[in-house]
Amino acid sequence: FDFEYTVACLGAGYVGGPTMAMVALKCPEVKVIVADINEKQISAWNSDKLPMYVFYEPGLEEVVKACRGRNLFFTADCDKAVIEADMIFVSVNTPTKKYGAGAGKAADLKNWELAARHISRVANGDKIVVEKSTLPVRTAHSMSRVLHANDRKLHFEVLSNPEFLAEGTAMKDLAKPDRVLIGGNNKEKAGKNAIDRLVWIYEHWVPKERILTTNLWSSELSKLVANAFLAQRVSSINSISALCEQTGADIDEVAKSIGMDQRIGNRFLQASVGFGGSCFQKDILNLVYICESIGLKEVAEYWQQVVSMNDWQKCRFAQRMVKSMFNTVADKRIAMLGFAFKKDTGDTRETAAVYVAKHLLDERAKIAIYDPRVSEAQIKMDFDYYEALPKDEKFSSRIDICKDAYGACKGSHAICVMTEWDEFKDLNYQKIYDSMAKPAFIFDGRYDFVLVVGFFYCLNLVFFLDRNILNLEGLKKIGFEVYGIGKPMPESLKMDET
Ligand code: UDX
């Protein structure tokens, strides 16, 4: 088959894989090659059944199956991909730097620079290079210099095309994006042509008015700012959740009341144990670092507070558990329902669960974890990475990984809900209660969850009552001591305040 155009993507991860699968689906005349140096990752993409612990993304498998071998190819041969492609997306990870200047804040651009050097070395003609990874503003400038640091007289036009998809809804977000952002050197002909080429790809399925073209720096910065604003909303509502618990106000009612103001809007106002994921914290810290580097101290401090509030929320949640359980959790079994940073993903990066676990382990608790999508090996890796286990403690002596929620809850003193998995809504809480030590506590770090349990009780009792009151009443009726983020604190728990 003669393809009209060829695009490649270096990096077959959470962003590169699904994005390229969508391009392949919507642009049958475009050949799409996804390349990665990690052969294991590539063979996973090429396997009959995508290993769900790597890519649990609703709808992804269907799209990959429809396109793979037709116009979508996964390969570990990065040289060939670069040579064949007219346009190369770079979607390698840019984690927070762990060493040297900017450690703990700046983005580590090592992988990006390596990819740029690779393209520059093996390219056989002019290429359009597209930044898909989230990068600090003005990275395109450095990348252009790296790409052109050869004497081969090739031209590389750099574009910025940040990805706004969220995990768990990636395919939906890709199919119907709020907007597609394309930044390029729109003052010069080569830049304009490159922008037009990328616009042409997206126009296959995205309405023209949703495709936004800007200069390079606006595009790079917008990605960081979008994540910073979203995270800021979560931190803002979380800060108010603490106030609600102490004053008798209800976060559900407050969020609804303010969200009905169209200027505020109702999305991203769900209080939680804290935001996680690979982007929010990393991107804000990156923004903070950039501001500090150019002397904007006040701006840096402003955004730093969004991350500090999130840290405080995770810590506050864990402390609440300890306080409520008579100020000691030593040797108590605590069931942790959910470990992923949100539902419908197996991703655990920056998950609040590991921070809460660390706090509880410092208090000598034993933790029984159940998550429908996160493997034991992954949880072990996370405990190592985040140094969550107290020194000299063995994973197996403190952590019990369970096959289902009932197993995790059995014999436990408390349940903490860390991820809002749908299956937790349908559990038989009477059965769970009966199997637990008494008093039995539930600490809900996920606002969704409590609401729906409440709703089920509403059905059971046939009475129409206010959902929130009923939810607490429903679980209480069974006998649980219930704590919900941002819900008025029950007197029995307040009494344990120190
Ligand atoms: C985010 C952005 O949404 C996406 O545009 C960007 O491309 C990558 O980062 P993602 O990390 O996949 O996506 O998840 P998202 O759904 O945004 O949630 C992030 C975290 O915030 C999760 O831990 C989630 O539970 C939490 N959250 C979200 C809340 O606590 N309350 C909310 O109201 C919304």
Residues whose N, C-alpha, C, O or C-beta is under 5 A from the ligand:
A	BS01	UDX	E163 F164 L165 A166 E167 V234 F268 L269 Q270 A271 S272 G274 F275 G276 G277 S278 C279 F280 F341 K342
